[in-house]
Amino acid sequence: MTTLDALQATLASEHACIYGYGVLGPHASEQDRDGITSAYQAHVLRRDEFAAQIRARSAEPVAALPAYALPFPVHDAGTALRLAGLLENRVAVLYADLVAAATNLELREIAARALVTAAVRAAGWTGRTTPLPGIDAG
C-alpha cells in the first residue's frame, strides 16, 4: 500500500467516523456530550489534515458519502457509546495502516498520535482495551 492509498483510506474512514458521531451525538447522555463533541471536532480536524496531506501530493481527496450504514441502531446512551467505541476502533485500523505505509516521518508521527488517541477514546467509551489497537492480532 502506498502512502497516498493509506491516506485516502484513512480519510474515507474519517468521513464515516464523523457521520457516525453525528448520528450518535443526540443519543449520548448528558455526562458524555462534551466528550462526544470533542471527539467529533477532533475527527473533523483530522479529516481536514488528511485531505490537506492528499492535496499536497497533487491528488484529489476522496469525498464523503451522503450516508453510511450503521452496524446497529442507535437509540439510547448505551448504544451511542457502543458505536463511539466501534468508530474509534475502526479508524484506529486505518491509522495503523498509515503508520506502516508512511515514508515521511512527520506523517508517520501524525498517524501514530492519531492511533494512540483513538485507542484511548475507544477504551474510554467501551471500558475495554485491545493489546495492539489497530493491529490485526491474527
C-alpha positions as CSV (number, residue, x, y, z in Angstrom):
1,M,0.0,0.0,0.0
2,T,1.4,3.4,-0.9
3,T,1.3,6.4,1.4
4,L,-1.3,8.0,-0.8
5,D,-3.5,4.9,-0.8
6,A,-3.3,4.8,3.0
7,L,-4.1,8.5,3.3
8,Q,-7.2,8.1,1.1
9,A,-8.4,5.1,3.1
10,T,-7.8,7.0,6.4
11,L,-9.7,10.0,5.0
12,A,-12.6,7.8,4.0
13,S,-12.6,6.3,7.5
14,E,-12.7,9.8,9.0
15,H,-15.7,10.7,6.8
16,A,-17.5,7.6,8.1
17,C,-16.4,8.3,11.7
18,I,-17.7,11.9,11.5
19,Y,-21.0,10.7,10.2
20,G,-21.3,8.1,13.0
21,Y,-20.6,10.7,15.7
22,G,-23.2,12.9,14.1
23,V,-25.8,10.1,14.4
24,L,-24.9,9.1,18.0
25,G,-24.5,12.6,19.4
26,P,-28.2,13.3,20.1
27,H,-28.4,9.9,21.9
28,A,-25.4,10.5,24.2
29,S,-26.0,11.0,27.9
30,E,-25.6,14.5,29.3
31,Q,-22.3,13.4,31.0
32,D,-20.9,12.2,27.7
33,R,-21.9,15.1,25.5
34,D,-18.7,17.1,26.0
35,G,-16.5,14.1,25.2
36,I,-18.6,13.2,22.2
37,T,-18.5,16.8,20.9
38,S,-14.7,16.9,21.5
39,A,-14.2,13.6,19.6
40,Y,-16.4,14.8,16.7
41,Q,-14.4,18.0,16.4
42,A,-11.1,16.2,16.6
43,H,-12.1,13.9,13.7
44,V,-13.2,16.9,11.7
45,L,-9.7,18.4,12.2
46,R,-8.1,15.0,11.3
47,R,-10.2,14.8,8.2
48,D,-9.1,18.3,7.1
49,E,-5.5,17.4,8.0
50,F,-5.5,14.2,5.9
51,A,-7.3,16.0,3.0
52,A,-4.5,18.6,3.0
53,Q,-1.9,15.9,3.0
54,I,-3.5,14.3,0.0
55,R,-3.7,17.6,-1.9
56,A,0.0,18.2,-1.1
57,R,0.6,15.0,-3.0
58,S,-1.3,16.5,-6.0
59,A,-4.2,14.2,-5.6
60,E,-7.9,14.8,-5.1
61,P,-9.1,13.7,-1.6
62,V,-11.8,11.0,-1.6
63,A,-15.2,12.6,-1.0
64,A,-17.6,11.7,1.8
65,L,-20.6,9.6,1.0
66,P,-24.0,11.1,1.6
67,A,-24.7,8.5,4.3
68,Y,-23.1,5.4,5.8
69,A,-24.7,2.2,7.0
70,L,-24.5,1.8,10.8
71,P,-23.7,-1.6,12.3
72,F,-26.6,-1.4,14.6
73,P,-29.4,1.0,15.6
74,V,-28.5,3.8,17.9
75,H,-31.5,4.6,20.2
76,D,-30.1,5.4,23.6
77,A,-26.9,6.4,25.6
78,G,-25.7,2.8,25.8
79,T,-25.8,2.2,22.0
80,A,-24.4,5.6,21.4
81,L,-21.3,4.8,23.5
82,R,-21.0,1.4,21.9
83,L,-21.0,3.0,18.4
84,A,-18.4,5.6,19.5
85,G,-16.1,2.8,20.7
86,L,-16.6,0.9,17.4
87,L,-15.9,4.0,15.4
88,E,-12.7,4.7,17.2
89,N,-11.6,1.1,16.9
90,R,-12.3,1.1,13.2
91,V,-10.5,4.3,12.5
92,A,-7.5,3.0,14.5
93,V,-7.0,0.2,12.0
94,L,-6.6,2.8,9.2
95,Y,-4.2,4.9,11.4
96,A,-2.1,1.8,11.9
97,D,-2.1,1.1,8.2
98,L,-1.0,4.7,7.6
99,V,1.8,4.4,10.2
100,A,3.0,1.3,8.2
101,A,2.7,2.9,4.8
102,A,4.1,6.4,5.5
103,T,7.6,7.1,4.4
104,N,7.6,10.6,5.7
105,L,8.5,10.7,9.4
106,E,6.2,13.7,10.2
107,L,3.2,11.9,8.6
108,R,4.1,8.7,10.4
109,E,4.1,10.6,13.7
110,I,0.8,12.2,13.0
111,A,-0.7,8.8,12.3
112,A,0.8,7.2,15.4
113,R,-0.5,10.0,17.6
114,A,-3.9,9.6,16.0
115,L,-3.8,5.8,16.6
116,V,-3.0,6.4,20.3
117,T,-5.8,9.0,20.7
118,A,-8.3,6.7,19.0
119,A,-7.3,3.8,21.3
120,V,-7.7,5.9,24.4
121,R,-11.1,7.2,23.2
122,A,-12.3,3.7,22.4
123,A,-11.2,2.5,25.8
124,G,-13.0,5.4,27.4
125,W,-16.2,4.7,25.6
126,T,-16.2,0.9,26.0
127,G,-14.3,0.4,29.2
128,R,-12.1,-2.2,27.3
129,T,-8.7,-2.1,25.6
130,T,-7.1,-4.3,23.0
131,P,-3.4,-5.3,23.2
132,L,-2.4,-3.6,19.9
133,P,-5.1,-1.2,18.8
134,G,-5.5,-1.1,15.0
135,I,-3.3,-4.1,14.6
136,D,-4.8,-7.4,13.4
137,A,-3.7,-10.0,16.1
138,G,-4.4,-12.9,13.7
